[in-house]
Amino acid sequence: MTERRGFLIVSDLHLSEGRDPQTGWISPREDFLFDDDFADFLEFHTSAGAWVDYRWTLILAGDFVDFLQVTDEPDDRADLVREGDYGLVAGPGESAWKMERIMAGHPAFFKALSRFAARHRIIFVSGNHDAELFYPEAREAIISGLKELSEESQEGPRKNLDIEFRPWFWFQEDIYVEHGHQYDSFNSLPSPLDPTQIRSSAPAAEEAKSIYFSLGSIFVRYLFNRVETSSPFADNIKPPTRFIGWFVRHHPLRAISFMFTDGGKMLDAIRRQTAGPAEAGTTPIQETSETIDGHDCGADFIQQLRHLQKTPFLIQLKGIRKGIFLLLARKWVLLGALLILLVLNLASLAALLSPLWALLVPAELAETEIIEQTVRWARDSQAPLLFFLFQAASWVIFNLVLLQYRKRHDCSGDLRARAAEISKILHPEYIVMGHCHRPDLQRLSSGCHYVNTGTWTKIFSHESAAVREEKELIYTRIISVAGEKTMDLMKWQGKGGTGRRVNLIIS
């Protein structure tokens, strides 16, 4: 009989607290609302006529769960370390509890996953939002939870589930899967093999390690999580620069109050990481391929792959740039700088409009000495011209800085470029990534296919690479029959439906 195998690759599901087990209300920080759809998706590929004879591998290519957005805390665990209103820290025991909380909030999802795991294979590849899967305690929480659910199902108990965890990438059968956050300096980790750092505030040595928080993770923990208590899906506005504009326009008073409350905590966290994360995780890249992430490549290949990754933004800063950044990352310094810019811009606008004052000011005031002197000064001096140049320069500098930020954060182009480099090193047939939440499909010059498998969350943006509705419920399906592979980038049609190809627009 011809061997039939299939690979289902999804990324960026971002499961967090889900429904409260007691009240049934969905957490305002929850981004994944497709539990039943995902269950149907798995059922379709394991029970439907055309696919029932296939041996499937489900690859969850990073950000499968979102530990960063779990802020609930247990009432009966005094041993777990808390950080005020921001939830538990990212230690081993804390991450295991968060994983249990996520599973409790998504019962339908994990029941479907347990049914799938009873007969097929699951690979977990870590991303930046689920880096806490590095801990054996968090992994064991998933495995034991799925085993417990399988005992309750009609499939009966399964002692040895076919589950693997990969902290960096998965590469087998000419298919390379990586999340992609290591090519985005705002979300990359010092080492994908050991994303931990020493937590100086830990009460005991055995509790000292915590997951390194990148700049993007800090924004989620101290900004997005707080905003989403009243504005759910705020972090789904992509790119984040659009969110900042939206936040200031729609909630100006809250944006101001944020700087005096949670904003101060966020700046403190940024300053701590910039000043130097205390002894980041140091798991070395080994010299033998057998001990590195379970792949079958040589150590030379691993070194080449490692050189493609970007150093975290907060670690990149050196010298004068670091000093200026640390200075501005103080609440009162930043507020003072913003106030000075605001005053200068208002003064600039007033100077530009000063020739009109004589027309706008009532006649009885226009003849006063101070008004006459001001109009004469504006007419005879170079002040309006200088203020105009200041306004123009401020606008140009601001937009250049914003453009550079968006260029660095919108990593779609970086992922394509890195995929091209990876294809030259490992020569796979397919390279699949996620992270940027934008589906993509490219045939590289090497002949390899690069696929970005998008996301299963809601996206609010104005990008044109894909039709807006094509940005969610995306998956990559690779079919192997008698050694011959075919690949499609698909969109799940929802409950009772099937999959269809994603409509991409050339950009």
C-alpha positions in Angstrom: 0.0 0.0 0.0 1.3 3.5 -0.9 2.5 5.5 2.1 0.4 8.6 2.6 1.6 11.3 4.9 0.6 14.8 5.5 1.9 17.9 7.4 -0.4 20.5 8.8 1.5 23.6 9.8 -0.1 26.5 11.7 1.4 29.4 13.7 0.4 32.3 15.9 -2.8 30.9 17.5 -2.0 33.0 20.7 -4.2 31.0 23.1 -4.3 32.7 26.5 -6.8 32.7 29.3 -9.8 31.9 27.1 -13.1 31.4 29.1 -13.2 31.7 32.8 -14.0 28.2 34.0 -16.4 29.6 36.6 -18.3 32.4 34.8 -17.9 31.4 31.1 -16.8 35.0 30.2 -13.9 35.4 27.8 -10.8 37.2 29.0 -10.4 40.6 27.3 -6.8 39.6 26.6 -7.8 36.5 24.6 -7.1 36.6 20.9 -8.1 33.1 19.9 -11.8 32.7 19.3 -11.8 29.7 17.0 -11.7 26.6 19.3 -14.6 24.9 17.6 -13.2 25.8 14.1 -9.8 24.3 15.0 -11.5 21.1 16.3 -13.4 20.8 13.0 -10.1 21.5 11.1 -8.4 18.6 12.8 -11.5 16.3 12.5 -11.7 17.0 8.8 -8.1 16.0 8.2 -8.3 12.8 10.3 -11.8 11.5 9.6 -12.9 12.8 6.2 -12.9 10.4 3.4 -10.1 11.8 1.3 -7.7 12.1 4.2 -8.6 9.3 6.6 -5.7 7.0 5.5 -3.1 9.6 6.0 -0.6 9.7 8.8 -0.6 13.3 9.9 2.0 15.5 11.6 0.6 18.7 13.1 3.3 21.4 13.5 2.5 24.3 15.8 5.1 26.8 14.5 5.4 29.2 17.4 3.2 31.4 19.5 0.8 28.5 19.9 0.0 29.8 23.3 0.6 33.3 24.7 2.1 33.1 28.2 2.6 36.9 28.1 -1.1 37.6 28.2 -2.0 35.3 31.1 -2.4 37.6 34.1 -4.6 35.4 36.3 -3.1 34.2 39.5 -3.8 31.1 41.6 -5.3 31.7 45.1 -3.7 28.6 46.6 -0.1 28.8 45.4 2.0 30.9 47.7 5.1 29.4 46.2 4.7 31.2 42.9 6.3 34.6 42.4 4.0 37.5 41.4 4.6 40.9 40.0 1.8 43.2 41.2 -1.0 43.6 38.7 1.0 42.1 35.8 0.7 38.4 36.8 3.2 35.7 37.6 6.8 36.0 36.6 8.2 33.8 33.8 9.8 31.1 36.0 9.4 27.3 35.7 6.6 26.7 38.2 4.8 29.9 37.2 4.9 28.9 33.5 3.5 25.4 34.3 0.6 27.0 36.1 -0.1 29.4 33.2 -0.1 26.5 30.9 -2.7 24.7 33.0 -4.8 27.9 33.1 -4.7 28.2 29.3 -5.9 24.6 28.9 -8.7 25.2 31.4 -9.8 28.2 29.3 -9.8 26.3 26.1 -11.4 22.9 26.8 -12.8 22.2 23.3 -9.4 23.0 21.7 -7.4 20.7 23.9 -9.9 17.9 23.7 -9.6 18.0 19.9 -5.8 18.1 20.3 -5.8 15.1 22.6 -8.0 13.1 20.0 -5.5 14.1 17.3 -2.5 13.1 19.5 -4.0 9.7 20.1 -3.3 8.7 16.5 -1.0 11.3 15.0 2.1 13.3 15.7 2.4 16.8 17.2 5.5 19.1 17.0 5.7 22.2 19.2 8.1 24.8 17.8 8.6 27.7 20.2 8.1 31.4 19.4 8.6 34.6 21.3 5.1 34.5 23.0 5.5 30.8 24.1 9.2 30.8 24.9 8.2 29.5 28.3 7.8 26.1 26.7 11.6 25.9 27.3 10.8 24.7 30.8 10.2 21.0 31.3 7.5 21.9 33.8 5.5 23.7 31.2 5.9 20.9 28.6 4.9 18.3 31.2 1.7 20.4 31.9 0.7 20.0 28.2 1.6 16.3 28.0 -0.2 15.3 31.3 -3.2 17.5 30.4 -3.5 15.8 26.9 -3.1 12.3 28.5 -5.8 13.1 31.0 -8.2 14.3 28.3 -7.4 11.2 26.2 -8.5 9.0 29.1 -11.8 10.7 29.0 -12.3 10.3 25.3 -13.7 7.4 23.4 -10.3 6.7 22.0 -9.2 5.4 25.4 -6.0 6.3 27.3 -2.7 6.6 25.4 0.4 6.4 27.6 3.0 7.5 25.1 1.7 10.4 23.0 3.8 11.2 19.9 4.7 14.8 20.9 8.0 16.7 20.4 9.1 20.1 21.6 11.6 22.2 19.6 13.0 25.4 21.1 14.4 26.7 17.8 13.3 24.9 14.6 12.1 21.5 13.1 13.8 20.1 10.1 13.0 16.7 8.6 12.1 15.3 5.2 13.1 18.5 3.4 10.7 20.6 5.4 12.2 23.4 7.6 9.9 25.1 10.1 10.8 28.0 12.4 8.7 30.7 14.0 10.9 33.6 12.7 11.1 35.9 15.8 14.9 35.5 15.8 15.0 37.7 12.7 13.1 40.5 14.4 15.3 42.5 16.8 12.3 43.8 18.7 11.3 40.2 19.6 14.4 38.1 19.3 15.9 36.3 22.3 19.6 36.1 23.2 19.6 32.4 22.5 16.7 30.3 21.1 18.2 27.2 22.9 18.1 28.9 26.3 16.0 32.0 26.5 16.4 32.5 30.3 18.2 35.0 32.4 19.0 35.3 36.1 16.3 37.1 38.0 18.1 39.1 40.6 15.0 39.5 42.8 14.4 35.8 43.2 14.2 34.6 46.8 16.2 31.5 46.2 18.8 30.2 43.8 16.6 27.4 42.4 14.0 30.0 41.5 16.4 32.5 40.0 15.8 31.9 36.3 13.2 33.7 34.2 12.5 34.0 30.5 14.2 37.0 28.9 11.7 39.7 28.0 12.4 41.4 24.6 11.2 44.9 23.9 8.1 43.5 22.2 7.3 41.3 25.3 7.7 44.2 27.6 5.1 46.2 25.5 2.7 43.2 25.8 3.1 42.8 29.5 3.0 46.4 30.6 1.0 48.2 27.8 -1.2 45.9 25.7 -2.4 43.8 28.7 -3.5 46.9 30.5 -5.1 48.6 27.5 -7.0 45.4 26.6 -9.0 45.4 29.9 -11.2 48.0 28.2 -10.2 47.7 24.5 -10.0 44.0 23.6 -7.9 43.1 20.5 -5.8 46.3 20.9 -2.6 44.3 20.3 -4.1 42.9 17.1 -3.6 46.3 15.3 -0.6 45.7 13.1 2.0 47.0 13.0 2.3 48.3 16.6 3.1 51.8 15.4 -0.5 52.0 14.2 -1.7 50.9 17.6 0.2 53.8 19.3 -1.5 56.3 16.9 -4.9 54.7 17.5 -4.4 54.7 21.3 -3.5 58.4 21.4 -6.3 59.4 19.0 -9.1 57.4 20.6 -8.0 57.4 24.3 -5.9 60.6 24.8 -6.7 60.9 28.5 -5.8 57.3 29.1 -2.6 57.6 27.1 -1.6 60.5 29.3 -2.5 58.6 32.5 -0.7 55.6 31.3 2.6 57.5 31.4 2.1 58.2 35.1 1.1 54.6 36.0 1.9 51.5 34.0 4.1 53.5 31.7 6.6 54.0 34.5 6.7 50.3 35.2 7.2 49.6 31.5 10.1 52.1 31.3 11.7 50.6 34.5 11.6 47.1 32.8 13.1 48.5 29.6 15.8 50.3 31.5 16.7 47.1 33.5 17.0 45.0 30.3 19.0 47.7 28.5 21.4 48.2 31.4 22.2 44.6 31.0 20.0 41.5 31.5 21.8 39.8 34.5 23.7 36.9 33.0 21.5 35.8 30.2 21.0 32.1 29.6 24.3 30.5 28.4 23.4 27.1 27.0 26.1 26.7 24.4 25.8 25.6 20.8 27.1 22.1 21.1 29.8 20.6 18.9 27.7 17.5 18.0 24.5 17.6 15.9 22.8 14.9 18.0 22.4 17.3 21.0 21.2 20.4 19.2 17.4 20.7 19.0 17.0 17.1 17.8 17.8 17.9 14.1 20.0 15.9 11.8 22.4 18.8 10.7 26.0 19.2 11.5 27.4 21.8 13.9 28.8 24.0 11.1 25.2 24.4 9.7 24.0 25.4 13.1 26.7 28.1 13.4 25.7 29.5 10.0 22.0 29.5 11.0 22.9 31.2 14.3 24.7 34.0 12.5 21.5 34.9 10.5 19.7 35.8 13.7 19.4 39.4 15.0 20.6 40.5 18.4 17.8 41.7 20.6 17.3 45.5 20.2 17.9 46.3 23.9 21.2 44.3 23.8 22.3 46.0 20.5 22.5 49.4 22.1 26.0 50.5 22.9 28.0 53.6 23.9 26.3 57.0 23.3 23.1 55.4 21.9 22.7 53.3 25.0 23.3 56.3 27.3 20.7 58.4 25.5 18.2 55.6 25.4 18.7 54.9 29.2 18.2 58.6 29.9 15.0 58.9 27.9 13.7 55.6 29.4 13.1 57.6 32.6 9.5 58.7 33.1 10.1 62.3 34.0 12.9 62.8 31.5 10.6 61.4 28.7 7.6 63.5 29.8 9.8 66.6 30.0 11.2 66.0 26.5 7.7 65.5 25.1 6.5 68.7 26.9 9.3 70.7 25.4 8.5 69.5 21.9 4.9 70.3 22.5 5.6 73.8 23.6 8.0 74.4 20.7 5.5 73.2 18.2 2.7 75.4 19.7 5.1 78.4 19.7 6.0 77.6 16.1 2.3 77.4 15.1 1.6 80.7 16.9 4.5 82.4 15.1 3.3 81.2 11.7 -0.2 82.6 12.4 1.0 85.9 14.0 0.5 88.0 10.8 -3.2 87.1 11.0 -3.6 88.2 14.6 -4.6 91.8 13.6 -7.5 90.3 11.7 -8.5 87.8 14.3 -8.1 89.9 17.5 -10.9 92.2 18.4 -10.3 95.9 17.4 -10.1 97.1 21.0 -7.3 94.6 21.7 -5.5 95.0 18.4 -4.4 98.5 19.3 -2.9 97.5 22.6 0.9 97.8 22.8 1.7 94.1 23.3 -0.4 93.0 20.3 1.2 95.7 18.1 4.7 94.8 19.2 4.0 91.1 18.5 2.6 91.7 15.0 5.6 94.0 14.2 8.1 91.4 15.6 6.5 88.7 13.5 6.5 90.9 10.4 10.0 92.3 10.6 11.9 89.4 12.1 12.9 86.0 10.8 11.0 84.2 13.6 8.1 82.8 11.4 10.6 81.4 8.9 12.7 79.9 11.6 9.7 78.3 13.3 8.5 77.1 9.9 11.8 75.4 9.4 11.6 73.9 12.9 8.1 72.5 12.1 9.3 71.1 8.8 12.4 69.5 10.3 10.4 68.1 13.2 8.0 66.5 10.8 10.7 65.1 8.6 12.7 63.6 11.6 9.6 62.2 13.2 8.6 60.4 10.0 12.1 59.1 9.3 12.2 57.7 12.8 8.7 56.2 12.3 9.7 54.8 8.9 12.8 53.2 10.4 10.8 51.7 13.2 8.2 50.2 10.9 10.9 49.0 8.6 12.6 47.1 11.4 9.4 45.8 13.0 7.5 44.8 9.8 9.7 41.8 9.4 8.0 40.2 6.3 10.9 41.2 4.1 13.5 40.0 6.7 11.8 36.6 6.9 11.9 36.2 3.1 15.6 37.2 3.0 16.5 34.9 5.9 14.6 32.0 4.2 16.7 32.6 1.1 19.9 32.3 3.2 18.6 29.2 5.0 17.8 27.5 1.7 21.4 27.9 0.7 22.7 26.4 3.9 20.3 23.4 4.4 18.7 23.1 0.9 15.2 22.1 2.1 12.3 21.8 -0.3 10.0 24.0 1.9 10.7 26.7 4.5 7.7 27.6 6.7 7.6 30.5 9.1 5.1 32.6 11.0 5.5 35.5 13.4 4.6 38.5 11.2 0.9 37.4 10.9 1.0 38.0 7.2 0.5 35.0 4.8 3.2 34.7 2.1 4.2 32.4 -0.6 7.4 32.7 -2.6 9.6 30.5 -4.8 13.1 31.4 -3.9 16.0 31.6 -6.5 17.4 28.3 -5.0 14.2 26.6 -6.1 13.0 26.3 -2.5 9.4 27.4 -1.5 9.1 29.9 1.3 5.7 30.0 3.0 4.5 32.2 5.8 1.5 30.5 7.4 -0.1 33.7 8.8 -2.2 33.5 11.9 -5.5 32.3 13.4 -6.2 35.6 15.2 -8.0 38.7 14.2 -5.9 41.3 12.4 -6.8 45.0 12.0 -4.5 46.8 9.5 -4.3 48.4 6.1 -1.7 46.2 4.5 -2.3 45.1 0.9 -0.3 41.9 0.5 -3.4 39.8 1.1 -7.1 40.4 1.1 -8.1 41.4 4.6 -10.2 38.3 5.2 -7.3 36.2 4.1 -5.3 37.0 7.2 -6.8 34.5 9.7 -7.4 30.8 9.9 -4.4 30.2 7.6 -2.5 26.9 7.5 0.1 25.2 5.3 -0.6 21.7 4.1 2.1 19.5 2.6 1.1 16.1 1.2 3.6 13.3 0.6 2.5 10.3 -1.4 5.2 7.8 -2.4 7.9 10.4 -1.7 6.3 13.1 -3.9 5.3 16.3 -2.1 2.7 18.9 -2.9 2.1 22.1 -0.9 -0.8 24.5 -0.5 -1.3 27.7 1.6 -4.9 27.3 2.7 -7.6 29.1 4.6 -10.0 27.1 6.8 -13.6 28.0 5.9 -14.9 27.5 9.4 -17.3 25.1 11.0 -18.9 22.7 8.6 -16.6 23.9 5.8 -13.4 22.8 4.2 -10.2 24.5 3.2 -9.4 26.6 0.1 -6.3 28.3 -1.2 -5.4 31.7 0.1 -5.9 34.6 -2.3 -2.6 36.6 -2.3 -2.1 39.8 -4.2 1.4 40.5 -5.7 3.1 43.3 -3.8 
